[in-house]
Amino acid sequence: MMQQMLLGYGRGGGVTSQIDTSAAHFFDFSTSYNDQVGSINFNTNTSSMALGSSSGSYGQPPGWSGGYGFMSSATTGNSDFMRTTTLPDMSGDFCIDCCSYNPHAVNSSSNMVWSLGSSSNSQWVWYIYNYQGTCNADSANANFNNRLGEIGNASSNYEEDKWCVSRYRRSGNTAYVQWYKQNGQTWQLIGSQSSATYSGSGNADGASGMWGLNGWVHSPGAYTLSNMGIAWMAYYTDGGKTDLPWIPGSTSPSLPSGTVFYADGSGFTDSGPNSYTVSKVGTNLAANHSTSKTGSGSFDFNGSDSPQYFYAGTNVFLDDSLSSWQFQCWAQYTNGSGGAGNSSGDMGVLVDQYDSSDPGRLLFGFQEDLLVMRIPGGTVKLTSGTLSNGTWYHVMLNWDGTTHRLFVDGTLVDSSTTVNAVCTTKRTEFGGGQNLSNYNLHGYMEQVVVQQGITVKTSNFTPNTSGPTA
């Protein structure tokens, strides 16, 4: 999703306002209690939350400037609890992201970052930060009928004393809770749970409902955090959000000419010009893994599903009837003993366009410490020198109308003018493929780019280590 920053003078004495305009409701607590996009406005409960604060010396979350909201007291009945009686629309899919700094909890029980529900305590959803370094979300009644388990454990404490984003989202009948922590100037996913029991279709108690920060909406002053900082909160109508949380001023990297598909690894999203729908196969195939070459996150092919891969609709990206195409990514395989797939000797596929009846059936990926292009499937046409598991490699395969070329880390390692035309009767699949359960990649991919109709690389080059190579 494209992210934007609008610059202007806020209410906090000329502080720059930072707004994610892709949200339906957005709150910038460096400047105001008020909704910067919609019409939901928070008010304080018994005492004021300081705006644009630097109390606690918490620093700033990724891309942020201008301070944050600061809630100082956690005394029951006298907390800096914030609430509004105007609720967002929760009748369909939605997503709530809250960026907060969560210090050590003062209670020996749950402490709520935010809660949303009814004054009668009959229906609610909430996001909880626990004193033992865990976090979870929960809800009650027919409208919000799910309980989501803990993320983390008592020994991790990874949410304490750092900026985090809590994400609660609904997509169809499934509710998801995710927790991100600051990792330099980006976000890193550190936990996720889901429950397929979200059965409601209405808001929480309608006009009698409340939405609150730093405590339980049913009982202001209960379950609060002392000295919590909160920079921003956003409500989206997209319940399928899998991209990283918003970062002010961030934009998609400059893409190479002719790009038709781009997935950086932070989520199952095509950030190229066509915005194709990306689907994954394999419950445990994950995005935004902290093992990353560029720092944007990677696709984690852990081999626990058979198969694991992702694809973009019915698109066939590598098509030799075109004047040219070029595929590139950063990748590594993790299995030892020369096996990049499920067992020793199996391929760890990066690209699959394999139709068993087609003479151009393509398998491209790692095998026995090599990078190989097989066309048809059993015949190696292009190969690299010896590689090592656990090592990041920049991989490029291209076609210019006459020649197929293979590059590793910017070095031309092989080429051929006699390769059969690549199969186009099968959609392009990345990291594995249908009916290729033994050939799942065990490892990571990121910065997956396909270009078409361009002047391709024909000689050595220096790969970009922070994004796509132009």
C-alpha positions as CSV (number, residue, x, y, z in Angstrom):
1,M,0.0,0.0,0.0
2,M,1.4,3.4,-0.9
3,Q,2.1,5.5,2.1
4,Q,2.0,9.3,2.2
5,M,3.1,12.1,4.5
6,L,1.3,15.4,4.5
7,L,3.4,18.3,5.9
8,G,1.8,21.3,7.5
9,Y,1.5,23.2,10.8
10,G,-0.3,21.2,13.4
11,R,-2.0,22.4,16.6
12,G,1.1,21.9,18.7
13,G,2.9,25.1,18.1
14,G,4.1,24.5,14.5
15,V,4.8,20.8,14.9
16,T,4.8,19.0,11.6
17,S,1.7,16.9,11.1
18,Q,2.2,13.4,9.8
19,I,-0.9,11.7,8.3
20,D,-1.5,8.3,6.7
21,T,-4.2,9.4,4.2
22,S,-4.9,5.8,3.2
23,A,-6.6,5.3,6.6
24,A,-10.3,6.0,7.2
25,H,-9.4,7.4,10.6
26,F,-6.0,8.6,11.7
27,F,-4.8,10.1,15.0
28,D,-1.5,12.0,15.3
29,F,-0.9,12.4,19.0
30,S,2.0,14.7,18.4
31,T,-0.5,17.4,17.7
32,S,-4.1,16.6,18.6
33,Y,-6.7,14.3,20.1
34,N,-8.8,14.7,16.9
35,D,-9.2,12.5,13.9
36,Q,-7.0,13.8,11.0
37,V,-8.9,12.0,8.3
38,G,-12.4,11.1,9.5
39,S,-14.6,12.6,12.3
40,I,-13.8,10.5,15.4
41,N,-12.3,12.6,18.2
42,F,-10.9,11.4,21.5
43,N,-11.4,13.3,24.8
44,T,-9.6,12.8,28.1
45,N,-11.1,11.0,31.0
46,T,-9.9,12.6,34.2
47,S,-6.6,14.2,33.3
48,S,-4.9,15.3,30.1
49,M,-2.6,13.3,27.9
50,A,0.3,15.5,27.0
51,L,0.6,16.0,23.3
52,G,4.0,16.3,21.4
53,S,5.8,15.1,24.5
54,S,9.4,13.8,24.9
55,S,8.8,12.6,28.4
56,G,10.5,9.3,29.2
57,S,13.2,9.9,26.6
58,Y,11.6,7.2,24.4
59,G,13.1,8.4,21.1
60,Q,10.8,8.1,18.2
61,P,9.2,5.3,16.1
62,P,10.3,4.8,12.5
63,G,10.0,8.0,10.4
64,W,8.3,9.9,13.2
65,S,9.0,13.5,14.4
66,G,7.3,16.0,16.7
67,G,6.9,14.0,19.9
68,Y,4.1,11.7,21.1
69,G,1.2,11.5,23.4
70,F,2.3,10.7,27.0
71,M,0.1,9.1,29.6
72,S,1.8,9.5,33.0
73,S,-0.4,7.9,35.6
74,A,-1.7,4.4,36.1
75,T,-3.4,4.9,39.4
76,T,-6.8,3.3,39.3
77,G,-9.6,5.9,38.9
78,N,-7.1,8.6,38.0
79,S,-5.4,7.5,34.9
80,D,-4.7,9.3,31.7
81,F,-7.3,7.2,30.0
82,M,-8.5,8.5,26.6
83,R,-11.9,7.6,25.1
84,T,-14.5,8.5,22.5
85,T,-18.1,7.4,22.2
86,T,-18.0,7.5,18.4
87,L,-17.0,4.1,17.1
88,P,-15.4,3.1,13.8
89,D,-17.4,0.9,11.5
90,M,-16.7,-2.7,12.5
91,S,-19.6,-4.2,10.5
92,G,-17.2,-5.4,7.8
93,D,-13.5,-6.0,7.4
94,F,-11.2,-3.6,9.2
95,C,-7.8,-3.1,10.7
96,I,-6.6,-1.1,13.7
97,D,-2.9,-0.2,14.0
98,C,-1.7,1.5,17.2
99,C,1.9,2.7,17.6
100,S,2.8,2.9,21.3
101,Y,5.8,2.7,23.6
102,N,5.2,0.1,26.2
103,P,7.3,0.5,29.4
104,H,7.5,-2.1,32.1
105,A,3.9,-2.8,33.3
106,V,3.1,-1.7,36.9
107,N,0.4,-4.3,37.6
108,S,0.8,-8.0,38.0
109,S,-2.0,-8.6,35.5
110,S,-3.1,-7.4,32.0
111,N,-2.5,-3.8,30.9
112,M,-4.6,-2.6,27.9
113,V,-3.0,-0.6,25.1
114,W,-6.5,0.0,23.7
115,S,-10.0,-1.3,24.2
116,L,-13.2,-0.9,22.2
117,G,-16.7,-2.0,23.4
118,S,-19.8,-1.1,25.4
119,S,-20.3,0.8,28.6
120,S,-22.5,-2.1,29.8
121,N,-19.6,-4.5,29.5
122,S,-21.6,-6.7,27.2
123,Q,-19.4,-6.8,24.2
124,W,-15.8,-5.7,23.6
125,V,-12.5,-6.2,21.8
126,W,-9.2,-5.2,23.3
127,Y,-5.5,-5.4,22.8
128,I,-3.5,-6.4,25.9
129,Y,0.1,-6.0,26.9
130,N,1.0,-8.2,29.8
131,Y,3.5,-7.7,32.6
132,Q,5.4,-10.9,31.6
133,G,6.3,-9.6,28.2
134,T,3.5,-11.2,26.3
135,C,0.6,-9.7,24.3
136,N,-2.7,-10.9,23.1
137,A,-6.1,-9.8,22.0
138,D,-9.5,-11.0,23.2
139,S,-13.2,-10.4,22.8
140,A,-16.5,-11.5,24.1
141,N,-20.1,-12.1,22.9
142,A,-21.7,-13.0,19.6
143,N,-20.5,-10.0,17.8
144,F,-16.8,-10.4,18.6
145,N,-16.6,-14.1,19.4
146,N,-12.9,-14.9,19.4
147,R,-10.1,-15.4,21.8
148,L,-6.6,-15.1,20.4
149,G,-3.7,-16.6,22.2
150,E,-0.6,-15.0,23.7
151,I,2.3,-13.8,21.5
152,G,5.6,-14.4,23.2
153,N,6.4,-15.7,26.7
154,A,7.6,-14.7,30.1
155,S,11.2,-15.0,29.1
156,S,11.2,-12.9,26.0
157,N,10.0,-9.4,27.2
158,Y,10.4,-8.2,23.7
159,E,7.6,-5.7,23.8
160,E,8.9,-3.8,26.9
161,D,10.7,-0.5,26.6
162,K,10.5,-0.1,22.8
163,W,8.1,1.3,20.2
164,C,5.7,-1.3,18.9
165,V,2.6,-1.5,16.7
166,S,-0.3,-3.6,17.8
167,R,-2.5,-4.7,14.9
168,Y,-6.0,-6.2,15.3
169,R,-7.8,-6.9,12.0
170,R,-10.8,-8.8,10.8
171,S,-11.0,-10.4,7.4
172,G,-14.3,-12.3,6.8
173,N,-14.9,-14.5,9.8
174,T,-11.3,-14.6,10.9
175,A,-9.7,-12.2,13.4
176,Y,-5.9,-11.6,13.5
177,V,-3.7,-10.1,16.1
178,Q,-0.1,-9.1,15.2
179,W,2.7,-7.4,17.0
180,Y,5.5,-5.4,15.4
181,K,8.5,-3.9,17.1
182,Q,10.9,-1.2,16.0
183,N,14.0,-2.5,14.1
184,G,16.0,0.6,13.2
185,Q,13.9,2.7,10.9
186,T,11.5,-0.1,9.9
187,W,9.0,-2.5,11.7
188,Q,9.6,-6.2,12.3
189,L,6.8,-8.7,12.8
190,I,7.5,-10.6,16.0
191,G,4.2,-12.5,16.6
192,S,0.9,-13.4,15.1
193,Q,-2.2,-15.3,16.0
194,S,-5.6,-15.8,14.3
195,S,-9.0,-17.2,15.1
196,A,-11.7,-18.2,12.6
197,T,-14.6,-17.5,14.9
198,Y,-15.4,-13.8,14.3
199,S,-19.1,-14.1,13.8
200,G,-20.6,-10.6,14.3
201,S,-21.8,-8.1,11.7
202,G,-22.5,-5.0,13.8
203,N,-20.7,-2.4,15.9
204,A,-20.2,-2.9,19.6
205,D,-23.4,-1.6,21.2
206,G,-23.8,1.1,18.6
207,A,-24.0,4.6,20.1
208,S,-23.4,3.4,23.7
209,G,-20.0,2.0,22.8
210,M,-16.7,3.5,23.6
211,W,-13.1,3.4,22.2
212,G,-10.4,3.9,24.8
213,L,-6.6,4.1,25.0
214,N,-4.5,3.0,28.0
215,G,-7.0,1.0,29.9
216,W,-10.3,-0.8,29.9
217,V,-13.1,1.1,28.3
218,H,-15.6,-0.5,30.7
219,S,-13.7,0.7,33.8
220,P,-11.5,3.8,33.2
221,G,-8.4,3.6,35.4
222,A,-8.3,-0.2,35.3
223,Y,-5.6,-2.2,33.5
224,T,-3.6,0.9,32.6
225,L,0.1,1.3,31.8
226,S,2.2,3.9,33.6
227,N,4.1,6.3,31.3
228,M,2.8,4.9,28.1
229,G,3.7,6.8,24.9
230,I,1.5,6.8,21.9
231,A,2.5,8.3,18.6
232,W,-0.3,7.5,16.3
233,M,-3.3,5.2,15.7
234,A,-5.0,4.3,12.4
235,Y,-8.2,2.5,11.4
236,Y,-8.4,1.0,7.9
237,T,-11.2,-0.6,6.0
238,D,-8.7,-3.2,4.6
239,G,-9.0,-6.3,6.8
240,G,-6.4,-8.1,4.5
241,K,-3.5,-5.8,5.4
242,T,-0.3,-7.8,5.6
243,D,2.2,-5.0,4.8
244,L,4.3,-3.5,7.4
245,P,2.8,-0.7,9.6
246,W,2.8,2.8,8.2
247,I,6.1,4.8,8.3
248,P,5.8,8.6,7.7
249,G,7.3,9.6,4.4
250,S,8.0,6.1,3.2
251,T,7.3,5.3,-0.4
252,S,7.9,2.3,-2.6
253,P,11.5,2.2,-3.8
254,S,12.2,3.4,-7.3
255,L,11.5,0.4,-9.5
256,P,13.5,-0.6,-12.6
257,S,12.1,0.2,-16.0
258,G,9.6,-2.3,-17.4
259,T,8.7,-3.7,-13.9
260,V,5.5,-5.8,-14.1
261,F,5.8,-7.5,-10.7
262,Y,7.5,-6.5,-7.4
263,A,7.2,-8.2,-4.0
264,D,9.8,-6.9,-1.5
265,G,9.3,-9.6,1.2
266,S,7.5,-7.4,3.8
267,G,4.1,-8.9,2.9
268,F,2.3,-10.8,0.2
269,T,1.7,-7.7,-1.8
270,D,2.6,-6.7,-5.3
271,S,4.0,-3.2,-5.0
272,G,4.6,-2.9,-8.7
273,P,2.5,-0.8,-11.2
274,N,-0.1,-3.6,-11.7
275,S,-0.8,-4.3,-8.0
276,Y,-1.6,-8.0,-8.8
277,T,-3.3,-10.0,-6.0
278,V,-0.6,-12.2,-4.4
279,S,-1.7,-15.6,-3.0
280,K,0.3,-17.9,-0.9
281,V,0.0,-21.7,-0.6
282,G,1.1,-23.2,2.7
283,T,-0.2,-22.1,6.1
284,N,3.3,-21.6,7.5
285,L,4.8,-19.6,4.6
286,A,5.4,-16.2,6.1
287,A,6.5,-12.7,5.0
288,N,8.5,-10.0,6.8
289,H,11.0,-12.4,8.4
290,S,13.8,-10.7,10.3
291,T,16.4,-12.6,8.3
292,S,16.7,-10.1,5.5
293,K,19.4,-8.9,3.1
294,T,17.9,-5.4,2.6
295,G,16.2,-4.9,5.9
296,S,12.7,-4.9,4.4
297,G,11.9,-8.4,5.6
298,S,11.9,-11.6,3.6
299,F,9.6,-14.5,2.5
300,D,10.3,-17.4,4.9
301,F,10.1,-20.8,3.2
302,N,10.5,-23.0,6.2
303,G,9.5,-26.3,4.6
304,S,6.8,-27.2,7.1
305,D,4.1,-27.2,4.4
306,S,4.0,-29.3,1.3
307,P,4.0,-27.4,-0.9
308,Q,4.9,-23.8,-0.1
309,Y,4.9,-21.1,-2.8
310,F,3.2,-17.8,-3.8
311,Y,1.9,-16.6,-7.1
312,A,0.1,-13.5,-8.7
313,G,-3.1,-14.6,-10.3
314,T,-2.8,-16.5,-13.5
315,N,0.1,-14.4,-14.7
316,V,2.9,-16.0,-16.7
317,F,5.9,-13.7,-16.2
318,L,8.7,-15.5,-18.1
319,D,7.6,-15.6,-21.7
320,D,10.1,-16.1,-24.5
321,S,7.6,-14.8,-27.1
322,L,8.3,-11.3,-25.6
323,S,11.2,-9.3,-26.8
324,S,12.8,-9.7,-23.4
325,W,12.2,-10.5,-19.7
326,Q,14.3,-10.3,-16.6
327,F,13.8,-12.0,-13.2
328,Q,15.8,-11.0,-10.1
329,C,15.7,-11.5,-6.3
330,W,17.9,-11.9,-3.2
331,A,17.8,-15.5,-2.0
332,Q,19.5,-18.0,0.2
333,Y,18.9,-21.7,1.0
334,T,19.3,-23.1,4.5
335,N,19.3,-26.9,4.2
336,G,22.7,-28.5,4.4
337,S,24.3,-31.5,2.7
338,G,23.7,-29.9,-0.7
339,G,19.9,-30.1,-0.4
340,A,18.1,-26.8,-0.9
341,G,14.7,-28.6,-1.0
342,N,13.0,-31.0,1.3
343,S,15.8,-33.6,1.2
344,S,19.3,-34.1,0.0
345,G,19.6,-33.6,-3.7
346,D,16.2,-32.0,-4.2
347,M,15.9,-28.5,-5.7
348,G,14.9,-25.5,-3.8
349,V,12.9,-23.8,-6.5
350,L,12.9,-20.1,-6.9
351,V,10.7,-20.0,-10.1
352,D,8.4,-22.8,-11.4
353,Q,6.7,-22.8,-14.8
354,Y,6.5,-26.5,-15.0
355,D,4.0,-28.3,-17.1
356,S,4.9,-32.0,-17.4
357,S,3.7,-32.2,-21.1
358,D,5.6,-29.0,-22.3
359,P,9.1,-29.2,-23.7
360,G,9.9,-25.9,-22.1
361,R,8.9,-26.9,-18.6
362,L,11.0,-24.7,-16.3
363,L,12.5,-25.3,-12.9
364,F,14.9,-22.6,-11.7
365,G,16.6,-22.6,-8.3
366,F,19.2,-24.1,-6.0
367,Q,20.3,-27.7,-6.2
368,E,23.4,-29.5,-4.7
369,D,25.1,-26.2,-3.9
370,L,24.5,-24.8,-7.4
371,L,22.0,-22.5,-9.0
372,V,20.5,-24.3,-12.0
373,M,18.0,-23.6,-14.8
374,R,16.4,-26.8,-15.9
375,I,14.5,-27.0,-19.3
376,P,12.9,-29.4,-19.8
377,G,12.7,-30.3,-16.1
378,G,15.4,-33.0,-16.0
379,T,18.0,-31.1,-18.2
380,V,20.3,-28.5,-16.8
381,K,20.8,-25.7,-19.3
382,L,22.4,-23.0,-17.1
383,T,24.4,-23.4,-13.9
384,S,26.5,-21.5,-11.4
385,G,29.7,-22.2,-9.6
386,T,29.6,-23.8,-6.1
387,L,27.4,-22.0,-3.6
388,S,27.0,-22.2,0.2
389,N,23.9,-22.6,2.3
390,G,23.0,-19.8,4.7
391,T,24.5,-17.2,2.3
392,W,22.5,-14.4,0.6
393,Y,22.9,-14.3,-3.2
394,H,21.6,-11.9,-5.7
395,V,20.1,-14.0,-8.5
396,M,19.2,-12.8,-12.0
397,L,17.9,-14.8,-15.0
398,N,17.0,-13.0,-18.2
399,W,16.2,-13.4,-21.9
400,D,16.8,-10.8,-24.7
401,G,15.2,-12.5,-27.6
402,T,18.1,-14.8,-28.5
403,T,20.0,-15.6,-25.3
404,H,19.2,-16.8,-21.7
405,R,21.7,-15.5,-19.1
406,L,22.3,-16.4,-15.5
407,F,24.0,-13.9,-13.0
408,V,25.0,-14.6,-9.4
409,D,25.9,-11.5,-7.3
410,G,26.1,-9.5,-10.5
411,T,28.6,-11.8,-12.2
412,L,27.6,-13.5,-15.5
413,V,28.1,-17.2,-14.8
414,D,26.4,-18.9,-17.7
415,S,24.5,-18.2,-20.9
416,S,23.0,-20.2,-23.8
417,T,21.3,-19.6,-27.2
418,T,19.9,-23.1,-27.4
419,V,17.5,-23.3,-24.5
420,N,13.9,-24.4,-25.4
421,A,11.4,-21.6,-25.1
422,V,10.1,-21.4,-21.6
423,C,6.7,-23.0,-20.9
424,T,3.8,-20.6,-20.8
425,T,1.0,-23.0,-20.1
426,K,1.6,-22.8,-16.4
427,R,1.3,-19.7,-14.2
428,T,4.5,-18.5,-12.6
429,E,5.0,-19.7,-9.0
430,F,7.8,-18.6,-6.6
431,G,9.6,-20.7,-4.0
432,G,8.0,-23.9,-5.0
433,G,5.0,-25.0,-7.1
434,Q,2.0,-27.2,-7.6
435,N,2.9,-30.9,-7.6
436,L,6.5,-30.1,-6.6
437,S,6.3,-30.9,-2.9
438,N,9.8,-32.2,-2.8
439,Y,11.2,-29.1,-4.5
440,N,10.0,-26.4,-2.0
441,L,12.7,-23.9,-1.2
442,H,14.1,-24.2,2.3
443,G,15.3,-20.6,2.8
444,Y,14.4,-17.0,2.1
445,M,13.6,-14.7,-0.8
446,E,13.1,-11.0,-1.1
447,Q,13.1,-8.2,-3.6
448,V,11.4,-10.3,-6.2
449,V,11.2,-8.4,-9.4
450,V,10.1,-9.3,-13.0
451,Q,10.6,-6.9,-15.9
452,Q,9.5,-7.2,-19.5
453,G,10.3,-5.5,-22.8
454,I,13.5,-3.9,-21.5
455,T,17.2,-3.8,-22.3
456,V,18.4,-6.7,-20.1
457,K,21.7,-7.1,-18.3
458,T,24.4,-8.7,-20.5
459,S,27.5,-8.0,-18.6
460,N,28.7,-7.9,-14.9
461,F,27.0,-5.3,-12.6
462,T,26.9,-4.4,-8.9
463,P,23.6,-5.5,-7.2
464,N,21.7,-3.1,-5.1
465,T,21.7,-4.3,-1.4
466,S,18.8,-2.0,-0.3
467,G,16.2,-2.7,-3.0
468,P,15.7,-3.7,-6.7
469,T,18.6,-3.5,-9.0
470,A,18.0,-1.1,-11.9
